[in-house]
């Protein structure tokens, strides 16, 4: 019997995870990635709740723990670095601003790709055209020859070009009024093994986080309703951040100095993807391309891993892809809806514009860090990561185990 084939666009988290599960169900997936090689960079991400359960079912929980960043928790600091409040690392699958399983995005992507070593990966190319004939999808590539697949899945992020080819501008990108520059800086002797969070007037935030590579991950975030900064050149973005963060205090000058020589600088608008449907014909969406909840939700990795698991499982459970796609949406929609429902005032509430607002925020986190209030509000920094009943598709697996 001929195996079914699937082309997956994107080799970050959702794409390789989907390839893994499809392989376990007897499919022949191909993953295409426009970057010339696997992107090892990226910031800290959480593996919690349903995402952690999926990682367990993949046999990756111990490997993720071994690649942990070493972050001990979250500290809110003042202009001179004094600690305002601190929240130690979570001790369960879901709780804490810092999850028990904290890993760099690139490290998790590497684990997933290594686990799918018998999957075909094509780097340095992208999908240029799609023709769904009803029986197959003919795919034109920017560089390679045209190929046909049974299914095509877009897992190429919030700005998915594959989604645009298949769905046009159907999805709504909801900008949350926050921009962030991410980059890696040299570690210094004074860097703490904590996620250190500093807020300056004007809705500006500077954070430093430890990693397990001997460096420190920095982020500069600021509130703005002006659209389009993410489309500017990198030099313009450097100048924008220098202007916005001038005189902000704490470690800002260090971050600005190291920013321009960082090998992995990225700048993004913080936004969500709201798509009215996640499939059309033989083409589907998964991960950020379908339902990005934004970094401030703390749910990106859980949505990517869980969505990949459910989509592959439904494809294994149903003879017809349309029934599988309907099952995928039925199971995932409530989970996505709760993930995208951010607390009132987020992200502005954590990025106060005034000194009075910063003082009030500091008072709130001090109170939240006290033992009594911490017990009463254990979910303060805990996203709804485990509020889904994960189906068990184990009985559908074939003997081909996708590298396990």
C-alpha atoms as one frame of an Amber mdcrd trajectory, in Angstrom:
protein
   0.000   0.000   0.000   1.348   3.417  -0.963   1.933   5.767   1.972   0.136
   9.067   2.063   2.305  12.135   1.608   2.162  15.529   3.300   4.184  18.667
   2.692   4.699  20.750   5.830   5.886  24.337   5.462   7.991  25.449   8.433
  10.699  23.750  10.532  10.315  25.440  13.903   8.090  23.669  16.468   4.704
  22.777  14.956   6.153  21.560  11.637   8.632  18.955  12.936   6.153  17.895
  15.647   3.511  17.248  12.990   6.062  15.344  10.887   6.889  13.194  13.911
   3.291  12.155  14.546   2.424  11.648  10.882   5.438   9.366  10.572   4.187
   7.299  13.503   0.887   6.853  11.673   2.560   5.644   8.493   2.645   8.865
   6.467   5.588  10.147   4.423   5.926  13.821   5.449   8.292  16.326   3.852
   9.213  19.522   5.721  10.266  22.603   3.772  11.924  25.600   5.432  12.856
  28.852   3.717  15.868  29.436   5.983  19.069  27.895   4.597  19.521  25.785
   7.745  17.740  25.024  10.991  17.356  28.244  12.949  19.056  27.585  16.277
  18.393  31.040  17.721  15.416  32.237  19.687  14.298  33.029  23.173  12.981
  30.997  26.101   9.751  29.086  25.602   7.631  27.118  28.076   6.651  23.473
  27.715   3.683  23.111  30.036   0.247  21.621  30.391  -1.043  19.820  27.316
   2.170  20.621  25.447   4.149  18.850  28.139   1.863  15.828  27.955   2.419
  15.675  24.191   6.181  15.867  24.802   5.804  12.909  27.199   3.983  10.904
  24.550   6.808  11.711  22.138   9.372  10.487  24.674  11.014  13.924  24.774
  10.287  15.128  28.319  13.653  14.039  29.721  15.551  15.486  26.751  13.790
  18.813  27.200  14.618  18.798  30.906  18.264  18.095  30.092  18.295  21.126
  27.758  16.659  23.389  30.352  17.903  26.985  30.402  18.615  26.848  34.149
  16.285  29.760  34.862  15.405  29.729  38.584  12.364  31.964  38.380  11.221
  35.506  37.637  12.402  38.678  39.337  10.980  42.163  38.957  13.720  44.719
  39.489  14.007  48.470  39.937  16.121  51.057  38.136  19.227  50.186  40.172
  18.683  46.436  39.976  17.093  46.098  43.415  14.692  43.144  43.602  11.049
  44.231  43.902   9.554  40.732  43.978  10.465  37.246  42.844   8.604  34.127
  41.820  10.559  30.844  41.847  10.274  28.372  38.986   7.000  26.450  38.793
   6.884  22.989  40.301   4.035  21.463  38.285   3.129  21.018  34.632   1.437
  24.404  34.418   2.240  26.959  37.114   4.693  29.836  37.364   5.937  32.655
  35.145   8.973  30.426  34.627   7.875  26.892  33.760   9.608  23.831  35.146
  10.464  22.897  31.555  12.024  26.065  30.103  13.980  25.638  26.865  15.244
  27.848  24.055  13.094  27.752  20.934  16.051  26.703  18.795  17.014  23.908
  21.173  13.494  22.467  21.090  13.409  22.729  17.291  16.729  20.838  17.156
  15.349  18.082  19.416  12.272  17.707  17.217  14.268  17.601  13.993  16.735
  15.094  15.433  13.804  12.914  16.524  12.503  12.921  12.930  15.810  11.949
  11.335  14.057   9.750   8.757  11.861  12.627   7.536  12.887  14.556   4.422
  13.812  18.172   5.228  14.328  20.724   2.459  16.069  23.932   3.568  16.542
  27.129   1.601  13.304  26.861  -0.367   9.675  27.856  -0.030   6.259  27.214
  -1.549   5.618  29.541  -4.498   2.288  28.188  -5.739  -0.474  25.745  -4.789
  -3.017  23.985  -6.999  -5.512  21.771  -5.213  -6.910  19.432  -7.866  -9.207
  17.612  -5.426  -7.179  14.398  -5.452  -3.744  15.917  -4.774  -2.072  19.285
  -4.258   0.434  20.341  -6.899   3.119  22.473  -5.265   5.440  24.845  -7.111
   8.614  25.774  -5.260  10.728  28.879  -5.479  13.794  26.812  -6.377  12.914
  23.117  -6.624  10.791  21.227  -9.152   7.007  20.991  -8.845   5.835  18.059
  -6.705   2.427  16.631  -5.750   1.270  15.706  -2.234  -1.866  14.319  -0.658
  -1.957  17.211   1.828  -0.172  20.501   2.466   0.061  22.011   5.958   1.214
  25.552   6.713   3.271  25.691   9.919   5.344  28.711   8.919   4.413  31.238
  11.576   2.286  34.288  12.134   3.174  35.810   8.754   2.734  32.523   6.890
   3.206  32.937   3.141   1.648  29.489   2.623  -1.505  30.596   4.438  -1.701
  33.633   2.174  -1.414  31.473  -0.965  -4.207  29.153   0.167  -6.519  31.487
   2.096  -5.671  34.974   0.827  -6.179  37.621   3.516  -8.900  35.647   5.257
  -7.076  35.535   8.607  -7.057  38.596  10.864  -3.754  39.631  12.420  -4.644
  41.394  15.664  -1.834  43.730  16.724  -1.658  44.026  20.528   0.126  47.383
  20.628   3.530  46.030  21.675   6.833  45.691  19.817   9.806  43.593  20.946
  13.418  43.338  19.879  14.992  39.971  20.801  18.716  39.206  20.814  21.551
  37.428  22.633  24.199  39.310  24.631  27.423  38.151  26.334  26.879  36.974
  29.895  28.454  39.020  32.688  29.413  38.020  36.221  26.481  40.026  37.604
  23.806  38.317  35.491  21.478  36.353  37.775  20.081  32.912  36.857  16.620
  34.506  36.895  14.335  36.138  34.345  14.948  39.749  35.378  12.192  42.167
  34.366  12.610  45.948  34.509   9.937  48.494  33.608  10.657  52.118  32.697
   8.171  54.972  32.150   6.696  55.178  28.686   5.558  51.577  28.500   9.154
  50.324  28.127  10.403  46.977  29.409  13.897  45.482  29.483  14.366  41.822
  30.346  17.403  39.562  30.679  17.146  35.771  30.869  19.801  33.080  31.354
  20.386  30.342  28.827  22.331  27.089  28.848  24.860  28.260  26.236  26.871
  30.665  28.396  25.095  33.779  27.120  22.102  35.903  28.150  18.887  36.487
  26.200  17.738  40.109  26.086  14.434  41.684  25.086  13.450  45.329  24.641
   9.680  45.854  24.490   7.636  49.025  24.174   4.005  49.990  23.782   3.016
  51.667  20.527  -0.030  51.839  18.309   2.020  52.924  15.266   1.871  50.158
  12.634   4.686  48.914  10.440   7.831  49.096  12.567   8.403  45.357  11.971
   8.704  46.047   8.237  11.548  48.545   8.562  15.189  47.698   7.917  17.289
  46.325  10.773  19.295  49.554  10.937  16.079  51.556  11.265  14.928  49.208
  14.018  18.237  49.689  15.867  17.794  53.458  15.663  14.161  53.179  16.789
  15.119  51.157  19.869  17.992  53.521  20.709  15.580  56.459  20.534  12.757
  54.800  22.468  15.012  53.424  25.240  17.297  56.409  25.687  17.834  57.026
  29.419  15.611  54.118  30.494  17.968  52.917  33.244  19.084  49.559  34.671
  20.873  47.410  32.018  19.428  49.313  29.062  22.680  50.881  27.836  24.410
  47.506  27.904  21.593  45.932  25.899  21.573  48.731  23.339  25.349  48.486
  22.947  25.331  44.709  22.413  22.213  44.755  20.239  23.898  45.920  17.043
  26.458  43.094  17.060  24.101  40.338  18.203  24.056  37.470  15.679  20.365
  36.723  16.149  18.575  40.091  16.419  14.886  39.883  15.536  12.182  42.508
  15.809   8.486  41.744  15.851   5.078  43.164  16.471   3.272  41.227  19.170
   0.064  39.982  17.607  -2.466  37.180  17.368  -3.802  35.245  14.376  -7.552
  34.775  14.180  -8.492  32.515  11.258 -12.166  31.704  10.578 -11.152  28.258
   9.290  -8.014  26.152   9.465  -8.460  24.154   6.290  -9.533  24.474   2.691
  -9.648  21.436   0.453  -6.445  19.484   1.063  -4.598  22.374   2.728  -4.535
  23.015   6.494  -2.980  25.326   9.081  -1.283  24.489  12.377   0.581  26.402
  15.092   1.138  30.152  14.810   0.034  30.130  11.171  -3.426  29.098  12.349
  -3.853  30.501  15.847  -0.883  32.458  17.205  -1.836  33.577  20.699   1.230
  35.892  20.967   4.264  35.577  23.264   2.420  37.355  26.085  -0.049  34.447
  26.297   2.615  31.925  27.325   0.788  29.414  25.143   2.660  29.336  21.831
   4.573  26.097  22.394   1.612  24.282  23.928  -0.594  25.263  20.994   2.055
  24.177  18.479   2.742  20.772  20.059  -0.887  20.041  20.891  -2.195  21.192
  17.511   0.329  19.009  15.686  -0.588  16.014  17.838  -4.338  16.433  17.323
  -4.115  17.154  13.582  -1.968  14.072  12.943  -4.146  11.919  15.185  -7.350
  12.978  13.466  -5.792  12.265  10.073  -4.926   8.782  11.321  -8.411   8.279
  12.783 -10.398   9.246   9.682 -10.336   7.843   6.168 -11.201  11.191   4.587
  -9.106  14.294   5.222 -12.157  16.558   5.448 -13.508  14.540   8.386 -10.064
  14.754   9.992  -9.904  18.513   9.545 -13.355  18.896  11.090 -12.304  16.780
  14.069  -9.113  18.824  14.456 -11.069  22.084  14.640 -13.713  20.633  16.953
 -11.085  19.535  19.467  -8.722  22.487  19.176 -11.052  25.502  18.843 -12.044
  25.718  22.536  -8.415  25.298  23.576  -7.291  28.023  21.172 -10.107  30.361
  22.222  -9.103  30.183  25.898  -5.418  30.633  25.009  -6.143  33.768  22.991
  -8.359  35.276  25.681  -5.766  37.401  27.442  -6.361  38.880  30.914  -7.884
  42.388  30.858  -5.315  45.071  30.132  -2.615  42.744  28.765  -0.028  43.663
  27.590  -0.330  47.294  28.743  -0.840  46.352  32.404   2.650  44.825  32.581
   4.195  47.774  30.722   3.014  50.854  32.655   3.446  54.222  30.966   3.821
  56.388  34.083   5.942  56.318  37.244   2.739  56.078  39.244   1.680  53.095
  37.143   5.051  51.422  37.689   4.769  51.986  41.440   1.292  50.429  41.445
   2.563  47.473  39.389   5.432  46.941  41.834   3.017  47.010  44.744   0.868
  44.392  43.027   3.755  42.002  42.331   5.117  42.433  45.876   1.728  41.451
  47.238   1.399  38.554  44.787   4.793  37.203  45.914   3.793  36.929  49.580
   3.144  33.320  50.691  -0.541  33.766  51.504  -1.491  35.623  48.326   0.707
  33.325  46.267  -1.287  30.341  47.498  -4.601  32.090  46.832  -3.584  33.234
  43.332  -1.499  30.274  42.237  -2.649  30.797  38.657  -1.503  34.427  38.416
   1.246  33.618  35.925  -0.214  30.329  34.743  -1.872  30.276  31.310  -4.743
  27.844  30.650  -2.230  25.344  29.331  -3.918  22.119  30.388  -7.603  22.773
  29.793  -8.056  20.244  27.006  -8.908  16.565  26.979  -6.220  15.038  24.789
  -7.450  12.099  22.708  -5.431   8.877  22.708  -4.484   7.844  19.175  -1.961
   5.190  20.215  -3.957   2.309  18.735  -3.595   3.897  15.287   0.193   3.831
  15.189   2.073   1.739  12.657   5.434   0.060  13.147   7.206   3.108  11.725
   8.057   5.120  14.801   9.482   8.323  13.339  12.915   7.991  14.877  11.944
   6.751  18.340
